[in-house]
Amino acid sequence: MDGSAHNVEQVTEDKNWRPGDFSSLTEALDHAALGVHGMTFFDGRGDAYRELRYQELRERAQSIARRLLALNVSKGERIAIVAETRPEFAMMFFACQYAGLVPVPMPATVTLGGKDSYLQQLNFLIESSKSRAAFATEEFIDLLRDASRTLDLEFVGTVDEFDRVDPIEGALPIVHRDDVAYVQYTSGSTRVARGAVITQRAVMCNLEAIIRDGLGLTPDDRFFSWLPFYHDMGLVGKLLVPVAAQVPVAYLGTREFAMRPRLWLTLMDRTQATISFGPPFGYELCARRLRTGNGGKFKLDKWRVAGVGAEMIRPDALNAFVDAVQGSGFQRESFLPCYGMAEVGLAISFGQRGIGAAVDHVDRDRCVDERFAAEVSEANRGRLAVREFVDCGAPLPGIRLQIQDQDGRRLRDREIGTVWVKTDSVMQGYLDEPVATAEVLTEDGWLNTGDLGYTVSGRLVVTGREKDIIIVNGRNFWPHDLEYVAERQPGVRTGDAMAFSMDNGMGERAVMLIQCRECNPKRRDDLQQRIQSNIRAEFSIDCEVELVDAHALPRTSSGKPSRSKAKRDYTASLGSQGEHLLRAMSS
């Protein structure tokens, strides 16, 4: 297959188009199956290896659903699915919907800590979710079998193997709005991953708001994505949104993108996609792999929404991408910052379409000392220390947002505090964790996002994770600011540094771990001293800098930096002193 059918596919049923206003995911797929669109899957060479129209997806999902119901399972029980970017995942996910069962996407990566770590992670997630069966593709099935060896499951295998199970006869269960649609495990960037329980009502509420208001979709839009299905932005934003909007979507595996980032641009050009999202590091990685002057080889003028989110957005990463694709027709105004989390399905706020990433320039010292984001005029930006934050836009319709201090007092514009939201798309809670649920979700439905930020005339600006804040001598520092000092050094890449605070018995101190590829001892020492000196000059604090091996820093399954795990690992490496600190951290 060359993907040509995907390229020339024309919209023929505009009059039947519905912008996500469905009561359930099954109703959404039922309607999408009436049209001509579907999914195209590309391999690492950029060749289309599978076309899966929504009509076929519905037929396969219903067929698998009848086989699932032949197992010894009851409505609402959970099914683990290794969420590789392949058609089998989409089939199994929607099969669970039709069967009245609850899919639980599992990470599909073994690079973060190696095979043993991945097996432990899979075992934990399958056991903690109380899944009754588990599925994977051929590539992951041996790992899945190893991980589930000690668990009592009804079935462990591939979709093809499952086709040998005899299906039940008769009608499929009726899906209700208050039924659980899926369990989405959070990335666990500041703690152990927890399963957010999302109902049909919640996800459909979020999907309709994304389609109508966040993206302003039309029947002529088409998606492209390399984001993993086990992350909320990939699952909800790039699997469920296209189905609910009845528009075509093309996929490239996350690993294939990481190996050949240029494929993102090649396939955006070939499929003439209008919408694609990525975290900042994705845009930066793509820019880094493009040779100067090669951007004009791609035709990207159809790319009207270049969504960016999932982690802190740094303007320089977006600027580097714009420079790299110069001559392609890509417009800086296509960038669309957004903010969200698995606990609300996906999206909380979107920037304004057509203006690009709006940047708020604030007085860094007042942020640190007063928790106040004082705007700095262009005339004063050379005189004051300035911090740049990207405006994440206004909350979607139906979402209420507040910034609160630690005492629960609602803050005014530009006062920095904890971001709280209230919406019909909020989770029921964390799976089988009532205490953890009560810590973040109030009885009247307000969710503590765990993020810090401020508002400006109703728009949200996110400044970082609350648990990541480094407090030294009563001053609040964002780890991103310290890390950026290191990442400006030659040989240190974006994502190579992680900063956190530790108590040395005399108070908090800043610590930074930096992945270093330099072998020369003198150059390593020079780099260490230079970073410490620059941090002291910029922030007036001492920071302990430790150089570690490349790929040594821990990340979550979705690729976010896990500063909490980096801190635990570093503390443990300190021996007896570290054991004392670890006990203090857990008390």
C-alpha atoms as one frame of an Amber mdcrd trajectory, in Angstrom:
protein
   0.000   0.000   0.000   1.312   3.472  -0.804  -1.249   5.465   1.143  -2.597
   7.051  -2.048  -6.188   6.238  -1.112  -5.664   8.179   2.075  -4.282  11.149
   0.168  -7.053  11.514  -2.392  -9.963  10.584  -0.146 -12.691  13.206  -0.511
 -15.356  14.306   1.939 -18.670  13.104   0.500 -21.054  13.181   3.436 -20.766
  16.650   4.978 -24.503  16.761   5.593 -24.178  13.811   7.984 -21.229  15.245
   9.897 -21.662  15.597  13.661 -19.105  17.450  15.835 -18.783  14.880  18.608
 -22.289  15.170  20.072 -22.716  11.505  21.024 -23.719   9.770  24.250 -21.042
   7.056  24.105 -17.970   5.922  22.220 -19.973   3.130  20.577 -22.516   5.627
  19.251 -19.637   7.734  17.914 -18.097   4.784  16.054 -21.516   3.649  14.797
 -21.937   7.045  13.152 -18.354   7.244  11.861 -18.840   3.818  10.241 -21.535
   5.303   7.994 -18.898   7.405   6.246 -15.887   6.691   4.062 -13.039   7.680
   6.379 -10.769   5.733   8.680  -7.220   5.132   9.870  -3.956   4.626   7.995
  -0.944   3.072   9.725   2.591   3.800   8.491   5.779   1.861   9.216   9.292
   3.124   9.927  10.054   3.412   6.205   7.107   5.734   5.698   5.017   3.111
   3.870   1.324   2.619   4.643   0.860  -0.994   5.749  -2.790  -0.977   6.844
  -5.946   0.947   5.987  -8.676   0.520   8.596 -11.884   2.301   7.696 -14.267
   3.076  10.514 -16.794   0.666   9.022 -14.290  -2.203   9.255 -13.181  -1.067
  12.721 -16.792  -1.296  13.906 -17.279  -4.752  12.376 -14.046  -6.125  13.857
 -14.714  -4.527  17.254 -18.196  -6.045  17.464 -16.869  -9.452  16.413 -14.159
  -9.354  19.091 -16.715  -8.082  21.636 -18.774 -11.252  21.176 -15.659 -13.317
  21.853 -14.817 -11.273  24.949 -18.292 -11.989  26.306 -17.615 -15.710  25.837
 -14.992 -15.419  28.579 -15.922 -15.642  32.241 -16.244 -11.870  32.592 -18.984
  -9.524  33.792 -19.988  -6.049  32.679 -17.580  -3.382  33.908 -14.625  -5.728
  34.388 -11.297  -4.650  32.975  -9.187  -5.806  30.035  -5.485  -4.895  29.779
  -4.231  -3.960  26.304  -0.602  -3.178  25.487  -1.152   0.090  23.648   1.133
  -0.210  20.657   0.340   2.118  17.750  -1.240  -0.569  15.625  -4.744  -1.338
  14.315  -5.115  -4.211  16.788  -5.197  -1.788  19.702  -8.009   0.256  18.147
  -9.983  -2.936  17.473  -9.581  -4.246  21.009 -10.256  -0.876  22.650 -13.573
  -0.496  20.833 -14.375  -4.189  21.303 -14.324  -3.540  25.038 -16.735  -0.634
  24.505 -19.242  -2.818  22.666 -18.863  -5.626  25.216 -19.502  -3.362  28.205
 -15.979  -4.060  29.451 -13.339  -1.516  30.452 -10.090  -1.279  28.461  -6.923
  -0.420  30.366  -4.146   0.778  28.013  -0.696  -0.465  29.036   2.602   1.213
  28.090   4.365  -0.220  25.062   7.984   0.663  25.739  10.930  -1.232  27.156
  13.561   1.493  26.818  12.944   3.199  30.168  14.894   1.022  32.572  15.161
  -2.106  30.451  13.209  -5.345  30.163  13.048  -6.234  33.865  11.690  -2.827
  34.799   9.079  -3.050  32.049   7.956  -6.505  33.166   7.554  -5.265  36.742
   5.567  -2.278  35.495   3.251  -4.439  33.381   2.731  -6.904  36.216   1.884
  -4.093  38.634  -0.565  -2.410  36.248  -2.372  -5.619  35.297  -2.629  -6.738
  38.917  -3.616  -3.343  40.353  -6.263  -2.853  37.651  -7.675  -6.333  38.387
  -7.765  -7.008  34.655  -9.413 -10.300  33.666  -7.598 -10.722  30.344  -4.601
  -9.173  28.618  -3.757  -8.579  24.952  -0.699  -7.534  22.967   0.640  -7.623
  19.420   3.187 -10.191  18.245   6.037  -7.862  19.184   4.985  -7.593  22.832
   3.182 -10.864  23.478   6.177 -12.722  24.952   6.798  -9.846  27.351   3.121
  -9.778  28.285   3.119 -13.512  28.980   6.211 -13.153  31.174   4.665 -10.248
  33.062   1.360 -12.029  33.671   2.772 -15.462  34.505   1.886 -15.165  38.203
  -1.583 -13.721  37.548  -4.846 -15.622  37.129  -6.221 -14.309  33.828  -8.965
 -15.623  31.562  -6.881 -15.071  28.441  -3.427 -13.805  27.493  -2.624 -13.509
  23.807  -2.873 -11.618  20.535  -5.998 -10.512  18.697  -5.321 -13.135  16.018
  -5.091 -15.878  18.648  -8.307 -14.621  20.207 -10.132 -15.099  16.900 -10.119
 -18.834  17.677 -12.457 -18.265  20.643 -16.093 -19.026  19.771 -18.268 -15.893
  19.951 -21.582 -15.613  21.759 -24.796 -15.132  19.808 -27.338 -12.371  20.291
 -27.324  -8.663  20.943 -24.434  -6.804  22.531 -24.983  -4.969  25.837 -26.466
  -1.482  25.857 -23.886   1.166  26.758 -25.059   3.842  29.204 -23.623   7.330
  29.745 -22.601   6.560  33.322 -20.782   3.338  32.397 -17.001   3.407  32.735
 -15.400   3.926  29.315 -11.770   3.185  30.198  -9.117   3.439  32.897  -6.213
   5.727  32.018  -3.097   5.312  34.131  -1.415   8.631  34.808   2.204   9.066
  33.796   3.438   9.102  37.382   5.889  11.989  36.927   5.683  12.918  40.620
   4.375   9.690  42.138   3.358   6.108  41.394   0.987   5.880  38.420  -2.703
   5.708  39.325  -5.674   4.647  37.237  -8.077   7.483  36.427 -11.577   6.037
  35.962 -13.286   7.840  33.063 -16.991   7.392  32.266 -18.706   7.591  28.898
 -20.325  10.855  29.975 -16.966  12.343  30.953 -15.043  11.419  27.821 -17.857
  12.401  25.452 -18.177  15.756  27.213 -14.461  16.395  26.728 -14.428  15.138
  23.139 -17.257  17.429  22.062 -15.570  20.450  23.662 -12.251  19.620  21.970
 -13.883  19.127  18.571 -16.150  22.175  18.649 -14.190  24.703  20.656 -10.588
  23.609  21.138  -9.825  22.646  17.544 -12.813  24.036  15.653 -12.864  20.903
  13.493 -14.543  20.685  10.107 -15.274  17.630   7.920 -12.275  18.620   5.782
  -9.719  18.179   8.570  -7.377  15.211   8.743  -5.091  14.150  11.571  -1.580
  12.767  11.778  -0.081  11.420  15.007   2.978   9.663  16.383   1.846   9.997
  20.011   1.502   6.761  22.023  -1.971   5.358  22.688  -1.077   4.745  26.346
  -0.844   8.504  26.925  -4.009  10.603  27.199  -2.983  12.933  24.368  -2.522
   9.951  22.047  -5.522   7.925  23.240  -8.145  10.635  23.575  -6.733  13.309
  21.308  -5.602  11.177  18.389  -7.681   7.984  18.553 -11.025   9.050  19.992
 -11.260  12.613  18.620 -10.924  11.528  14.941 -13.560   8.819  15.451 -15.956
  11.193  17.216 -15.372  13.789  14.476 -15.569  11.230  11.628 -12.351  12.509
  10.052  -9.371  10.552   8.677  -6.256   9.986  10.752  -2.804   8.604   9.951
  -0.424   7.054  12.481   3.304   6.505  12.846   4.640   4.521  15.797   6.287
   6.505  18.584   9.511   4.493  18.340   9.597   4.995  14.583   9.264   8.737
  15.092  12.053   8.743  17.692  14.345   6.925  15.258  13.416   9.051  12.240
  11.819  12.345  13.346  11.828  13.629   9.760   9.077  11.106   9.011   6.684
  13.361  10.908   7.195  16.045   8.270   7.376  13.610   5.364   4.024  12.086
   6.267   2.409  15.408   7.144   3.295  16.415   3.590   2.155  13.170   1.977
  -1.160  12.890   3.822  -1.842  16.644   3.644  -2.799  16.480   7.316  -4.200
  19.641   8.854  -3.811  18.747  12.530  -0.958  17.173  14.470   0.194  17.489
  18.064   3.395  16.908  19.960   5.155  17.798  23.194   7.836  20.502  22.947
  10.636  17.929  22.872   9.057  16.371  19.752   9.274  19.631  17.839  12.792
  20.208  19.140  13.937  16.699  18.203  12.549  17.156  14.715  14.322  20.501
  14.352  17.604  19.039  15.596  17.537  16.272  12.986  16.875  18.603  10.059
  19.860  20.003   8.224  19.931  23.731   7.667  18.018  24.635   4.533  16.221
  21.272   4.250  12.883  22.519   5.587  11.797  23.616   2.129  11.725  19.981
   0.989   8.423  19.536   2.823   5.053  21.039   1.943   3.441  21.916   5.270
   1.110  24.737   4.296  -1.989  22.616   5.135  -0.876  22.211   8.773  -3.327
  24.619  10.416  -3.118  23.297  14.014   0.289  22.332  15.410  -0.791  21.456
  18.924   1.734  21.562  21.729   1.299  20.358  25.293   1.852  17.389  27.656
   4.802  19.144  29.356   6.109  22.629  30.094   6.188  24.613  26.855   9.413
  26.499  26.163   9.217  29.136  23.422  12.757  28.434  22.221  11.808  24.854
  21.278   9.009  26.147  19.063  11.243  28.847  17.577  13.836  26.222  16.653
  11.180  24.220  14.809   9.954  27.264  12.879  13.526  28.044  11.817  14.168
  24.427  10.798  11.108  24.162   8.511  11.565  27.547   6.875  10.412  27.403
   3.262   7.880  24.614   3.903   4.866  26.891   4.188   4.467  26.144   7.898
   3.154  29.179   9.765   4.240  30.109  13.286   0.602  31.045  13.934  -0.323
  27.347  13.608   1.059  26.562  17.067  -1.783  25.894  19.496  -0.744  25.543
  23.161  -3.052  23.480  25.322  -3.246  22.146  28.862  -4.890  19.064  30.272
  -4.516  15.800  32.139  -5.823  12.243  32.186  -8.032  12.991  35.190 -10.370
  15.100  33.021 -10.199  12.875  29.938  -7.683  15.075  28.185  -8.164  18.813
  27.722  -8.732  21.690  30.141  -7.740  24.726  28.082  -6.746  25.685  24.549
  -4.980  28.752  23.249  -6.588  30.937  20.625  -6.331  29.428  17.156  -4.478
  31.376  14.504  -2.219  33.501  16.711   0.488  30.995  17.632   2.026  30.527
  21.072   1.408  33.706  23.061   4.258  34.324  25.524   3.905  36.124  28.849
   7.119  37.862  29.967   7.228  38.203  33.753   9.627  39.415  36.436  11.462
  36.273  37.515  12.528  37.626  40.896   8.967  38.529  41.867   7.848  35.037
  40.826  10.509  33.547  43.085  10.087  35.859  46.067   6.417  36.858  45.959
   4.701  34.201  43.843   3.447  37.006  41.644   3.809  37.027  37.838   4.398
  40.724  37.207   4.334  41.478  33.497   7.513  43.017  32.084   7.120  45.433
  29.196   9.278  45.041  26.113  11.203  48.180  27.059  12.242  46.682  30.419
  13.157  43.157  29.278  16.828  43.991  28.988  16.943  45.510  32.467  15.150
  42.859  34.555  15.545  39.101  34.909  12.681  37.783  32.781  10.892  34.428
  32.802   8.880  33.403  29.749   5.695  31.387  30.167   3.427  30.236  27.344
  -0.248  31.163  27.606  -2.327  27.946  27.592  -5.551  29.767  26.776  -9.052
  29.847  28.205 -10.789  26.831  29.758 -13.059  24.891  27.423 -16.811  25.522
  27.784 -18.178  23.702  30.814 -14.877  23.853  32.703 -14.537  26.134  35.714
 -11.005  27.044  36.767  -9.594  28.638  39.907  -6.142  29.418  41.256  -5.931
  28.834  45.011  -3.279  29.333  47.660  -2.377  26.653  50.214  -5.210  27.788
  52.491  -7.818  27.404  49.762  -8.165  31.149  49.159  -9.012  32.041  45.580
  -6.255  34.150  44.054  -6.448  37.125  41.744  -4.946  37.510  38.281  -1.169
  36.962  38.189  -1.011  35.532  41.720   0.656  32.120  41.455  -1.039  29.184
  43.142  -2.486  25.718  42.602  -4.697  25.124  39.565  -8.139  23.693  40.445
 -10.809  22.710  37.906 -14.430  21.588  37.989 -16.027  19.899  34.972 -18.427
  17.159  33.901 -15.463  15.429  32.261 -13.654  14.832  35.565 -12.815  11.256
  36.534 -14.898   9.198  38.966 -11.709   8.804  40.955  -8.529   6.745  41.050
  -9.165   3.035  40.663  -9.507   1.357  44.088  -7.724   4.276  45.780 -10.291
   6.219  47.837  -7.656   7.976  49.944  -5.689   9.165  46.907  -8.954  10.244
  45.282  -9.996  12.265  48.332  -6.616  14.017  48.293  -7.287  15.564  44.871
 -11.070  15.504  44.342 -13.452  17.354  46.653 -16.987  16.174  47.397 -18.422
  18.966  45.258 -16.283  17.995  42.255 -13.260  20.318  42.336 -10.030  18.642
  41.152  -6.603  19.659  42.428  -4.452  19.329  39.314  -1.187  19.423  41.250
   0.049  22.116  38.874   0.974  25.691  39.678  -0.097  28.595  37.545  -1.847
  31.922  37.297  -4.592  33.537  35.252  -4.577  36.600  33.015  -8.056  37.832
  32.051  -9.486  34.327  32.193  -6.584  32.627  30.410  -4.377  30.057  32.139
  -0.605  30.154  32.385   0.989  27.020  33.881   4.305  27.459  35.684   5.159
  23.913  36.805   4.329  20.951  39.026   3.674  21.877  42.653   5.672  18.935
  44.011   8.665  19.840  41.842   9.129  23.327  43.298  12.576  23.882  44.831
  12.452  26.015  47.980  15.792  27.436  49.132  15.988  30.060  51.877  12.265
  30.690  51.549  12.473  31.409  47.813  10.603  29.324  45.226  12.476  28.121
  42.151  11.115  26.168  39.206  13.337  23.241  38.236  12.908  24.161  34.550
  14.711  27.457  35.160  17.751  25.789  36.710  17.739  23.050  34.075  17.660
  25.607  31.284  20.939  27.093  32.547  22.553  23.681  32.084  20.887  22.995
  28.742  22.372  26.179  27.277  25.844  24.660  27.642  27.482  23.013  24.603
  26.971  19.256  24.684  23.973  19.386  27.032  20.695  18.704  25.261  17.140
  19.525  26.208  16.036  16.893  28.710  19.593  16.117  29.857  19.141  17.890
  33.213  16.850  17.276  36.182  16.801  19.543  39.219  15.229  18.917  42.614
  15.702  19.875  46.244  17.071  17.826  49.146  17.283  18.405  52.874  20.876
  18.093  54.064  19.946  18.454  57.739  20.560  22.197  57.706  17.832  23.092
  55.236  16.890  22.567  51.604  19.524  22.669  48.890  19.246  22.478  45.111
  20.647  19.444  43.307  20.922  18.893  39.572  21.760  15.688  37.711  23.053
  16.131  34.164  23.488  13.464  31.520  26.997  13.922  30.183  28.531  12.300
  27.102  31.961  13.864  27.640  34.690  11.406  28.697  37.570  13.829  29.278
  37.843  14.389  33.076  38.990  18.008  32.756  36.159  18.929  30.387  33.658
  17.219  32.675  34.978  19.189  35.638  34.889  22.432  33.631  31.259  21.785
  32.646  30.314  21.089  36.248  31.987  24.230  37.538  30.581  26.383  34.735
  26.992  25.324  35.416  27.351  25.848  39.163  28.823  29.296  38.555  26.079
  30.281  36.097  23.305  29.187  38.473  24.926  31.119  41.314  25.148  34.208
  39.101  21.560  33.982  37.825  19.708  32.858  40.954  22.018  33.673  43.890
  21.885  30.101  45.211  24.338  27.234  45.335  23.373  24.152  43.358  25.088
  20.796  43.667  25.728  19.497  40.141  26.338  15.795  39.491  27.183  14.375
  36.062  25.609  11.025  35.195  25.767   8.707  32.193  23.707   9.303  29.065
  20.169   7.864  29.346  20.565   7.538  33.126  17.802   9.961  34.081  14.406
   8.345  34.686  11.345   9.233  32.652   7.720   8.240  32.814   6.106   5.928
  30.244   5.026   9.020  28.290   8.551  10.474  28.247   8.124  13.155  30.892
  11.021  13.756  33.307  10.441  11.943  36.594  12.215  14.245  39.012  10.787
  12.403  42.017  12.365   9.124  40.880  15.618  10.889  40.023  15.626  12.241
  43.564  14.926   8.803  45.068  17.623   7.157  42.939  20.163   9.829  43.802
  19.331   9.661  47.501  19.666   5.882  47.485  23.091   6.202  45.841  24.366
   8.168  48.842  24.492   5.053  51.022  23.703   5.313  54.738  23.176   9.062
  54.482  20.768   8.399  51.643  18.830   5.841  53.675  18.284   8.470  56.361
  17.077  10.970  53.746  14.804   8.403  52.113  13.119   7.705  55.460  12.650
  11.434  55.939  11.173  11.769  52.433   8.629   9.006  53.047   7.585  10.146
  56.530
